[in-house]
Amino acid sequence: MGIADHLKGSLNPLLLSLIFIFTITYPCYANKAPIIPEQLKPWVNWVLHDKQEQVSCIPEYNSADIYHCSWPSTLKMKLTHTGGAFTQSWLIHYETWVPLPGNHRLWPHDVEIDGNKIILVEKNKTPHIQLSPGSHTITGRFTWSSLPENLQIPSQTGLVSLTVDNELIEFPNLDAAGRLWLKKLRVEEKIENRLKIESFRLIEDSIPANMLLYITLDVAGSARQITLGPLYNPAQFTPVSLDSPLPARLEQGGKMTMQVRPGRYNFRINLRHEGPLNKLLFDLPDKGLWPRQEIWSFKAQPGLRLVEIKGAPSIDPLQTSMPKAWHNFPAYRLLPGEFIQFKEIKRGDPQPAPDQLTLNRRLWLRFDGTGYTIQDKILGVKNTNWRLEVDPAIVLGRVAVDEKELVITQQTDSDKVGVELRNGILNLTADSLFKGKISSLPATGWDHDFQKVQGQLFLPPGWKLLNATGIDNIPRTWVNAGPFWIFS
C-alpha cells in the first residue's frame, strides 16, 4: 500500500463523519458548509464522489440508508363525470422519481413538467416521472366514462384540493391507504377547522443530554398546512431525527411546518442538548400554534451523576396521556415561564463495580518458529479505565469493537499501544504478532486482569508440542501423553 492509499483509508471515515453530521442538520438550519480542516480539504471531492444524494437529501428517521429528496405542495384536482385535470408543484433536492395520481387502471395522460410533455414510467403499478433538482410544476389529465369510486393519491402528498363538477369539496375523503373517495361525499355538515395539540418531553440525563419530544395532534376540518412552535430553543438543542406520519419538516428557529388532514397523529423528535444540563425553561411562543402547558419526564442516569430537580410541581404520570413507556419516570407539569432546575449532587461513580472480562486467545505458530500470529477475543463488562493497552512485546495490528475497527494509539508517556473504549459492554477482537522466544509468550499481554482465560494453539506441519508450563491445564502434549522411559 502506497502513501496515497494509506491516506485515503485513514481520511475517509473522518470526512464521511463530517459530511453525515452536516446532512442531519441540513433541513433544520441555513445551508452552510461544514468546517473541514485545511489538511482535509483536498480530499473533499474524492470523499463526496457519488455521494450527492446523501449530502442533498434528508435521511429517514432511524434508517440512514433511506433518503427523502422531494417535498410536494397541494395537489389540486378538478374532476367531472367525463374526466379531469390535476396540478401539483414539487421541490426536488436530488434527481428522483416522483409518483403521480392514478394507477394502472386509471392512468393519467397529457402529463407535462413546467409546460413540457414527459413520458410516464410504471413503478409498482403507479405512474412515475423523474425530476431534476429545483422547483417544478406538474400538470396532467384523466379521461373516464363515469366518475370512479376512488382515485389513488401518492402517499407523499398531504394536502388535496378537490373540485367535482365545479363544486368545491371542503373536506376531501382521503383514507390511510391513499385513496381519495369521489362518491358518497358527505358535505351536508360543515366542520370547522380545529386543532388540539398535546406535548410531552422525556429528558435523558446522558452525556450529552437528550430530549425526546412526543407530540399528539387531533385535526378536524379541511386539509391544510400549519406551522408549529418553536418546538425548542435552537441555542440549546440540535435536532437529530424526526418521525412523522404526515409530510413535515423542521425550519429555522425550531419551528415545524407540516401538511395535516383530519385525524389523530403522533410525532417524535429527538433533540441533543448543547453543553451542561443545568436549567430548562418552558418558553411559550408569542405567535404560533402550541399548547399552554407541557408534561416533562426525567430519566436519570445515576452512573453518570445524581441530581435534585427543582422548580416545577410533580404530577402522577398515570393521569396523563403520555406514552406508557414513560410511566416509570417522574413527571412534572410546566406552564409558560416555568422552568426545571437540575442541581448536581454528585458526578460520576466513585466506587464502580469491578470489570468482568474474559479472554479467548488463538495462536498460530509461524512456519519458521520465529513467533506467533495471535487473535484475541475479549468479552464482558468494563466499568473503569476506558483505555486498553497491550505489552510492547506484542505488535498490535488490528482492533475491532462490535465489528467496527478502532484507531490504535500510543500515549506520549507510555511505551504501550492501545485503544480507547466507549462502551461498557465489550465485544473486542484484536489481531497481533509476537516476535520472540516461542517458549516465553506472555499469558495475556494486556494490561488488564481477566476473570477467565483460555486459548488454542495451532501448529504448522512438522511441529509437535512437547510440553507447556505455567498454565492450568494443557492436554495432548508429548509429556502428558506418557508413559515413557529414559535410558542411560
Secondary structure, 3 states (H helix, E strand, C coil): CCHHHHHHHHHHHHHHHHHHHHHHHHHHCCCCCCCCCCCCHHHHHHHCCCCHHHHHCEEECCEEEEEECEEECCEEEEECCCEEEEEEEEEECCCEEEECCCCCCCCCEEEEECCEECCCEEECCEEEEEECCEEEEEEEEEECCCCCCEEECCCCCCCEEEEECCEEECCCEECCCCEEECCCCCCCCCCCCEEEEEEEEEEECCCCCEEEEEEEEEEECCCEEEEECCCCCCCCEEEEEEECCCCEEECHHHCEEEEECCEEEEEEEEEEECCCCCEEECCCCCCCECCCCEEEEEECCCCCEEEEEECCCEECHHHCCCCHHHCCCCEEEECCCCEEEEEEEEECCCCCCCCEEEEEEEEEECCCCCEEEEEEEEEEECCCCCEEEECCCEEEEEEEECCEECCCEECCCCCCEEEECCCCEEEEEEEEEEECCCCCCCCCCECCCCCEEEEEEECCCCCCCCCCCCCCCCCCCHHHHCCCCCCC
